Structure formats: structure tokens, C-alpha cells
């Protein structure tokens, strides 16, 4: 049964909850209420409530600032500073209106809070009250507010100046493998928050300074305006008018200046915290009481002052005893300061954990000391290009390259570098910092023949090249040469090594991670496939078989579907599964080998050689081996080399076309004499792809 009116009550409750503090509507209504106080009269009851809220909120802000672990934990402080300043100014305007309009009615004209603060400070003496209030105003305006504003300004300037260096340090750590992408993203976000926070604090400090100035002006207006109104409008005696309006004015000033002083102190604590770790109380105790010597010296000084004639003995003697006791306790229990790692290594290096010596870097780039500037300094282009390489490999091949660790190696020549894959050297070369590498893309070397420079060989592709001065760059480009800088030369060499060793770099853990990161709609396929039909290790070997021939695994769902189909048909040998998956990827493979003219240039294997290879296969179907006579293999290699050389001279980059049964064995032979030459089965040519046979074997 539905109670009449129940829906309306529920809707009203929902609307009230949306206006509660902490919601967007509640905040908007609160700001509007603050602004409305500037123009609308406020009853004394609401004024007392607002003044009590101002004092309580300022105490809360101060306590939060004291117990902060780090300044970035209070990023809302600049906004809160603006709102508390606006609250105090609105209440100042409201009390000013009541003081000037009802001040003649007595000390309670502006509310009980103002009267209580004024009577407490003045103690019945108007002059003493004015002097004490002026001192509080000067302390807030000249000391705390001015110092906090200056610190905020310097912190904002230093934070913005240091931001590019910190950003490059994050990128260098990520490129070298010290941190992962998630950590780098978090540190970049913290860096942005830090610069934004200190910039906002620089501006917010002006609110506090302006609040102090406004408080001084409002105080002067209240005193002289109240005296004028009391004497001229209400015909009050001068002594009575001065006492009444001064009490109200000082009370109003105290109610506004004490919260302002608390908030200014909180702002000073936040901006002076800087790099201090932990809460302010813990940091102060830890740093002031970290050594027994300063405490003992302070205890001795207090003891000397206690014995001096004219000074009170008891306070100094008590402080001397307390400080001396603290010094004795600290001497008995000294703080254990962690040793400096650099000093430890220099004096008595500790034995590294055995686990560190077992760690194997998937890929590491070692630099001679003359090349260290490429990975650091003001423009670490190398780290940026390595990061771009990881992104391009992931986008093109679907393979997430492990972090590349960059480190120095004093055993290398000053300008030398070494690329290591799983601790084994895969390649090395030399660069010339400050020079440019000019090379002939045709490979003949004619374009660089007339240039002045140091002859060399491009490390990635073996092209003839020259190290030239940057001043002759335009001349080299005019001759048709390709000109690159040293970081690009090194990155290109690293790219080729990565492409050659992708299959080796794909680990079991990376394979599992690739499958876990597939969208949810493909997880059912993985659940059906693993482990019922094939293990994760089997999937890893299939993916390695594709990557070894530079076939992209980015379309991982299609690869897994091909594996499932092959397993369902009874295939258990990895080469058979790889062949089936390659057939499923026919459109992708055909597109990858389509030339600029829009067709796939083919060199077909003749029926004679097809039969020769098929007859040379021995062993069971799941583990066939090639047993061809060496003389026959030598003849095949010669004909293969002649056919591909003829195609290259005509500007073609052909693929070798064979039948599916012998494709893997033919590729194993071709890879030894012409690395990187694609060998495709007939089933791997997409049925709509354009083909052109330009030769045969």
C-alpha cells in the first residue's frame, strides 16, 4: 500500500539531500548566501551563528594544516582560503551595518559574540583595547601574511621552473625501465598538481593580505563613523559614544582578526612545509630532538640564566631540567640515521643480494661515457625516441616491448654503444656526438662520395655513410642523401635488433598479460581455449612463431580463433598451428607485403623444387625434418640469390611463394642467406589481393 503523500515526502527529502554541505548545490547556495549578506541586513542571532562558524572553521583549517603529511594533500586550500575570506568580509559588513545603525543601543547591538570579544580584550579600558587590537592587526598583516605571501610566491616560481626537469626525469626513468607506465602517469599527475597548487597558493595569499587591509579600513570606518552618528544623530555624550562604538568596533575586529590570524598561520604552515615529510609536530620533534648536543647546550643556557641575579629562578631552572632530561634520554637512545648509499659504497660496500645478480634485463642499451649526454642533460632525445619506439612497436606488431634499460659502460669506447638482449650482446656500434650521419639510401655510396667527412658504415643496414658537420647538411640533402642525428642512428639500430628478437623477448608472463588485457567479449574464447585445448606456453610458442617472421599479433582475437580451429581439427604440433593461424591472417599478411604499385610481387617456386622439398621431408607428420643433399641445397641457394638479385635490380621487393607443406622448411633456408626475406604459402595470399609474378626458381 502506498501512503498518500509518501512520494512527495521522498522527493522533498531527495532535494534536501542535494542541498546538504558537500554537494554541488549546497556549495552554490552557500556562496550565494555569503554574497547576499553583503547587501541584506542580518539579524543578531544569525550574525552570532555566522561569527561562531567563522571562528570554528578557522580552527579546523589550522588543525588540518598542522596534521598534513604533505602540502598536496590539501589542494583545496586556495579555494577554502577564498571562501573563508569572503565569509569574514561578509560578516564584517553585517556587523558594520548593525554597529552604525544600532550602536547607540549598547554593547549588545551587534550581537553577543561581538560584545563578549570586545569586553574580554578591553577589560573596561578603551585605550588598552585599541592598542591590543592594533598589535594583533600588525602581527597578522606585517608578519604572518606578508611572510606567507612571499614564500608562496617563491615556491610557485621554483615549482614552475623545475617542472620541465622533473618531467624529463620521469620520462628518463620510464625509458630506462626503472618505473612502469602507471607509475610515470601517477608522477606526472602529482607534478601537475604540485605546480597548480603552488601557483594557486601564490594568488590565494593575496586574499589574506587584502583581508587584513580591509579589516583595518572597516575598523577605522566603524570608529569614526560610529562617533559621528552617536554624537550628531543620537546626541550621545562623547565619552559614552567613544566607549560604546569603540567596544563594538574592537569586538568586531577581534571576531574577524582572530580567525584571519588562524587562517594566515595555516597558510604559512602549508607553504613552509615544502619537502618536509610527515605531520608538522612529528617533523619538528624529530628534527629538533634528533641530537643530544643542541639539547644539552640549551639546558646549560637555561641553567646559567636561572643563576643570574634579577631573573626568576624557577622558570629557567624548570626548563633547564626538562631540556637536560631530554638530552640525556637522546644520548642514551640515539636516532639511527640511515647511511648514505654513496658513502657506504665508497667506504665498505655491502654484498649485494644474490637475487640482484640473477636479474636478467630483457633488453639493455649500454653507452660509453662520451654518449651519456644523449640520455640526459637538457635535451635527452634518446629517451624520448626509445619511448616512441615502444609505442610504435606496440601499435604495429601488437607486442609490448619490455622497458629498455639504459646504463653506462666504462669498458666501451667513449663513443661506443652496445645493445644486449637478455645479457647477450646483439649488436654494437659507434656514434659521433655533434656530427650528422649522411648515407646514400640506394646503397651505392655515390651520394656521399663528394662530401667531406669521416667514412663509416650505417650500423643497422650496412649502408656506406659519412659523419659530417652540421654545416654541410644542406649540401648532403641536395645530393639526395639521408641525414640523421646520432640519437636517430642509435634508435634505428635498436629498432632493427628489437624486430629480429621479438620472438625471444615475448615471455610467458607477457603472453598471459596480453590475453588478460583483451576485451571482456573475448574472455570466453580464452576460457574455452585454455587450458582445455592448449596451454599458455603453447600460445606463447605460436605467437613467437608469428613474430619471428614479423607477422603482427595485434589482432590477437583472430590469432586465438585460429589456434582454436587448429586444435579442434586435431593439430597438436606448433608448426601446424602456426600455419593455420597464418592462413587466418591472410588479409593482414597480404596487405603487409603489397608494394607501392598496389600488388604483391612474387617469385614462385617451381614444381620441380616443390617436389624436391616434399620428398626430402622425413619423420612423423607432427615433427617433419628436411633431409636434402648438400649439393642440392647449394644449387637452390644459388638460384634463389640470382632470382632475388634480379628482382632487386628492377626495384622490386618480392616474396617467395611456396606450398603450405614446405613453407616453414624453405623459410629456414632462406633466412640463413637472405634474412628478412618473406616466404608465403599459397593459402596466405588473400583471395582479393593483386599479385604479379616477376620471377621463378
ChimeraX attribute file (.defattr): number of C-alpha atoms within 10 A of each C-alpha:
attribute: neighborCount
match mode: 1-to-1
recipient: residues
	/A:1	3
	/A:2	6
	/A:3	6
	/A:4	8
	/A:5	9
	/A:6	10
	/A:7	11
	/A:8	10
	/A:9	11
	/A:10	11
	/A:11	12
	/A:12	12
	/A:13	12
	/A:14	11
	/A:15	12
	/A:16	12
	/A:17	14
	/A:18	14
	/A:19	17
	/A:20	14
	/A:21	13
	/A:22	10
	/A:23	12
	/A:24	12
	/A:25	15
	/A:26	16
	/A:27	14
	/A:28	12
	/A:29	15
	/A:30	17
	/A:31	13
	/A:32	11
	/A:33	14
	/A:34	19
	/A:35	15
	/A:36	13
	/A:37	18
	/A:38	18
	/A:39	12
	/A:40	12
	/A:41	14
	/A:42	20
	/A:43	13
	/A:44	18
	/A:45	12
	/A:46	11
	/A:47	23
	/A:48	19
	/A:49	12
	/A:50	19
	/A:51	23
	/A:52	14
	/A:53	16
	/A:54	22
	/A:55	20
	/A:56	12
	/A:57	17
	/A:58	22
	/A:59	17
	/A:60	15
	/A:61	22
	/A:62	21
	/A:63	13
	/A:64	17
	/A:65	26
	/A:66	18
	/A:67	13
	/A:68	19
	/A:69	18
	/A:70	17
	/A:71	21
	/A:72	19
	/A:73	11
	/A:74	16
	/A:75	16
	/A:76	11
	/A:77	22
	/A:78	20
	/A:79	13
	/A:80	16
	/A:81	23
	/A:82	17
	/A:83	16
	/A:84	23
	/A:85	23
	/A:86	18
	/A:87	23
	/A:88	24
	/A:89	21
	/A:90	20
	/A:91	24
	/A:92	24
	/A:93	18
	/A:94	21
	/A:95	29
	/A:96	23
	/A:97	19
	/A:98	21
	/A:99	28
	/A:100	23
	/A:101	15
	/A:102	17
	/A:103	27
	/A:104	23
	/A:105	11
	/A:106	17
	/A:107	24
	/A:108	20
	/A:109	21
	/A:110	30
	/A:111	22
	/A:112	16
	/A:113	20
	/A:114	27
	/A:115	22
	/A:116	17
	/A:117	18
	/A:118	27
	/A:119	18
	/A:120	13
	/A:121	19
	/A:122	20
	/A:123	10
	/A:124	13
	/A:125	12
	/A:126	19
	/A:127	12
	/A:128	13
	/A:129	21
	/A:130	18
	/A:131	13
	/A:132	15
	/A:133	23
	/A:134	16
	/A:135	12
	/A:136	15
	/A:137	22
	/A:138	15
	/A:139	14
	/A:140	23
	/A:141	24
	/A:142	12
	/A:143	12
	/A:144	20
	/A:145	27
	/A:146	19
	/A:147	17
	/A:148	25
	/A:149	24
	/A:150	15
	/A:151	19
	/A:152	27
	/A:153	20
	/A:154	14
	/A:155	21
	/A:156	23
	/A:157	15
	/A:158	13
	/A:159	20
	/A:160	17
	/A:161	12
	/A:162	13
	/A:163	16
	/A:164	12
	/A:165	14
	/A:166	15
	/A:167	15
	/A:168	18
	/A:169	16
	/A:170	20
	/A:171	21
	/A:172	25
	/A:173	17
	/A:174	24
	/A:175	26
	/A:176	22
	/A:177	18
	/A:178	15
	/A:179	15
	/A:180	14
	/A:181	13
	/A:182	10
	/A:183	13
	/A:184	18
	/A:185	14
	/A:186	11
	/A:187	15
	/A:188	17
	/A:189	11
	/A:190	13
	/A:191	20
	/A:192	15
	/A:193	14
	/A:194	19
	/A:195	21
	/A:196	17
	/A:197	23
	/A:198	26
	/A:199	20
	/A:200	19
	/A:201	27
	/A:202	23
	/A:203	16
	/A:204	21
	/A:205	27
	/A:206	17
	/A:207	22
	/A:208	27
	/A:209	21
	/A:210	14
	/A:211	22
	/A:212	24
	/A:213	14
	/A:214	13
	/A:215	23
	/A:216	17
	/A:217	11
	/A:218	19
	/A:219	22
	/A:220	13
	/A:221	15
	/A:222	24
	/A:223	21
	/A:224	14
	/A:225	17
	/A:226	26
	/A:227	26
	/A:228	18
	/A:229	19
	/A:230	24
	/A:231	18
	/A:232	10
	/A:233	10
	/A:234	12
	/A:235	12
	/A:236	16
	/A:237	11
	/A:238	13
	/A:239	10
	/A:240	15
	/A:241	23
	/A:242	20
	/A:243	18
	/A:244	25
	/A:245	27
	/A:246	28
	/A:247	31
	/A:248	34
	/A:249	31
	/A:250	29
	/A:251	28
	/A:252	29
	/A:253	26
	/A:254	22
	/A:255	24
	/A:256	24
	/A:257	25
	/A:258	19
	/A:259	25
	/A:260	28
	/A:261	23
	/A:262	21
	/A:263	26
	/A:264	31
	/A:265	20
	/A:266	25
	/A:267	27
	/A:268	23
	/A:269	18
	/A:270	24
	/A:271	25
	/A:272	16
	/A:273	20
	/A:274	13
	/A:275	9
	/A:276	13
	/A:277	13
	/A:278	14
	/A:279	16
	/A:280	19
	/A:281	11
	/A:282	13
	/A:283	15
	/A:284	13
	/A:285	10
	/A:286	12
	/A:287	9
	/A:288	11
	/A:289	18
	/A:290	18
	/A:291	17
	/A:292	22
	/A:293	14
	/A:294	14
	/A:295	23
	/A:296	20
	/A:297	15
	/A:298	16
	/A:299	23
	/A:300	17
	/A:301	14
	/A:302	21
	/A:303	20
	/A:304	14
	/A:305	17
	/A:306	20
	/A:307	14
	/A:308	10
	/A:309	8
	/A:310	8
	/A:311	11
	/A:312	12
	/A:313	16
	/A:314	11
	/A:315	13
	/A:316	19
	/A:317	19
	/A:318	15
	/A:319	17
	/A:320	24
	/A:321	15
	/A:322	13
	/A:323	22
	/A:324	21
	/A:325	16
	/A:326	18
	/A:327	24
	/A:328	15
	/A:329	12
	/A:330	18
	/A:331	16
	/A:332	10
	/A:333	11
	/A:334	14
	/A:335	13
	/A:336	7
	/A:337	7
	/A:338	6
	/A:339	8
	/A:340	9
	/A:341	10
	/A:342	9
	/A:343	10
	/A:344	11
	/A:345	10
	/A:346	9
	/A:347	8
	/A:348	8
	/A:349	11
	/A:350	9
	/A:351	6
	/A:352	8
	/A:353	8
	/A:354	8
	/A:355	7
	/A:356	8
	/A:357	8
	/A:358	8
	/A:359	10
	/A:360	12
	/A:361	17
	/A:362	19
	/A:363	27
	/A:364	24
	/A:365	22
	/A:366	23
	/A:367	27
	/A:368	20
	/A:369	18
	/A:370	18
	/A:371	22
	/A:372	19
	/A:373	15
	/A:374	17
	/A:375	20
	/A:376	15
	/A:377	12
	/A:378	11
	/A:379	13
	/A:380	18
	/A:381	18
	/A:382	23
	/A:383	25
	/A:384	17
	/A:385	17
	/A:386	25
	/A:387	19
	/A:388	14
	/A:389	18
	/A:390	19
	/A:391	15
	/A:392	16
	/A:393	18
	/A:394	16
	/A:395	13
	/A:396	12
	/A:397	18
	/A:398	18
	/A:399	24
	/A:400	20
	/A:401	21
	/A:402	18
	/A:403	22
	/A:404	24
	/A:405	19
	/A:406	23
	/A:407	15
	/A:408	16
	/A:409	17
	/A:410	13
	/A:411	11
	/A:412	17
	/A:413	15
	/A:414	17
	/A:415	16
	/A:416	20
	/A:417	23
	/A:418	21
	/A:419	24
	/A:420	21
	/A:421	20
	/A:422	15
	/A:423	13
	/A:424	14
	/A:425	14
	/A:426	16
	/A:427	16
	/A:428	19
	/A:429	17
	/A:430	22
	/A:431	24
	/A:432	17
	/A:433	15
	/A:434	11
	/A:435	19
	/A:436	25
	/A:437	28
	/A:438	29
	/A:439	29
	/A:440	22
	/A:441	16
	/A:442	12
	/A:443	13
	/A:444	12
	/A:445	16
	/A:446	17
	/A:447	22
	/A:448	25
	/A:449	16
	/A:450	11
	/A:451	18
	/A:452	13
	/A:453	18
	/A:454	13
	/A:455	17
	/A:456	17
	/A:457	16
	/A:458	23
	/A:459	20
	/A:460	18
	/A:461	12
	/A:462	10
	/A:463	17
	/A:464	22
	/A:465	27
	/A:466	25
	/A:467	27
	/A:468	22
	/A:469	15
	/A:470	14
	/A:471	10
	/A:472	14
	/A:473	19
	/A:474	11
	/A:475	13
	/A:476	24
	/A:477	15
	/A:478	10
	/A:479	15
	/A:480	16
	/A:481	22
	/A:482	18
	/A:483	21
	/A:484	15
	/A:485	17
	/A:486	21
	/A:487	22
	/A:488	17
	/A:489	21
	/A:490	24
	/A:491	18
	/A:492	19
	/A:493	19
	/A:494	26
	/A:495	18
	/A:496	14
	/A:497	18
	/A:498	21
	/A:499	17
	/A:500	18
	/A:501	18
	/A:502	23
	/A:503	21
	/A:504	16
	/A:505	21
	/A:506	20
	/A:507	17
	/A:508	14
	/A:509	11
	/A:510	16
	/A:511	19
	/A:512	14
	/A:513	12
	/A:514	14
	/A:515	17
	/A:516	13
	/A:517	10
	/A:518	13
	/A:519	9
	/A:520	9
	/A:521	8
	/A:522	16
	/A:523	15
	/A:524	9
	/A:525	14
	/A:526	19
	/A:527	11
	/A:528	12
	/A:529	21
	/A:530	14
	/A:531	11
	/A:532	9
	/A:533	16
	/A:534	15
	/A:535	11
	/A:536	17
	/A:537	14
	/A:538	19
	/A:539	23
	/A:540	18
	/A:541	21
	/A:542	24
	/A:543	24
	/A:544	23
	/A:545	20
	/A:546	19
	/A:547	23
	/A:548	17
	/A:549	19
	/A:550	19
	/A:551	19
	/A:552	23
	/A:553	20
	/A:554	16
	/A:555	12
	/A:556	16
	/A:557	17
	/A:558	14
	/A:559	23
	/A:560	21
	/A:561	17
	/A:562	21
	/A:563	28
	/A:564	22
	/A:565	17
	/A:566	21
	/A:567	18
	/A:568	12
	/A:569	10
	/A:570	11
	/A:571	16
	/A:572	16
	/A:573	15
	/A:574	18
	/A:575	17
	/A:576	22
	/A:577	25
	/A:578	23
	/A:579	24
	/A:580	22
	/A:581	24
	/A:582	23
	/A:583	21
	/A:584	20
	/A:585	22
	/A:586	20
	/A:587	16
	/A:588	17
	/A:589	19
	/A:590	21
	/A:591	16
	/A:592	13
	/A:593	19
	/A:594	18
	/A:595	15
	/A:596	8
	/A:597	9
	/A:598	13
	/A:599	16
	/A:600	24
	/A:601	23
	/A:602	22
	/A:603	23
	/A:604	20
	/A:605	16
	/A:606	13
	/A:607	12
	/A:608	10
	/A:609	14
	/A:610	17
	/A:611	11
	/A:612	13
	/A:613	19
	/A:614	16
	/A:615	12
	/A:616	14
	/A:617	18
	/A:618	13
	/A:619	10
	/A:620	8
	/A:621	10
	/A:622	12
	/A:623	12
	/A:624	15
	/A:625	13
	/A:626	15
	/A:627	13
	/A:628	15
	/A:629	9
	/A:630	9
	/A:631	9
	/A:632	11
	/A:633	13
	/A:634	11
	/A:635	10
	/A:636	16
	/A:637	18
	/A:638	12
	/A:639	13
	/A:640	19
	/A:641	15
	/A:642	13
	/A:643	17
	/A:644	23
	/A:645	14
	/A:646	13
	/A:647	18
	/A:648	12
	/A:649	9
	/A:650	10
	/A:651	9
	/A:652	18
	/A:653	19
	/A:654	25
	/A:655	20
	/A:656	24
	/A:657	25
	/A:658	23
	/A:659	18
	/A:660	16
	/A:661	16
	/A:662	18
	/A:663	19
	/A:664	19
	/A:665	15
	/A:666	19
	/A:667	20
	/A:668	12
	/A:669	14
	/A:670	20
	/A:671	14
	/A:672	11
	/A:673	13
	/A:674	14
	/A:675	13
	/A:676	15
	/A:677	17
	/A:678	17
	/A:679	22
	/A:680	26
	/A:681	19
	/A:682	16
	/A:683	18
	/A:684	23
	/A:685	23
	/A:686	18
	/A:687	12
	/A:688	8
	/A:689	14
	/A:690	15
	/A:691	17
	/A:692	12
	/A:693	15
	/A:694	18
	/A:695	16
	/A:696	15
	/A:697	20
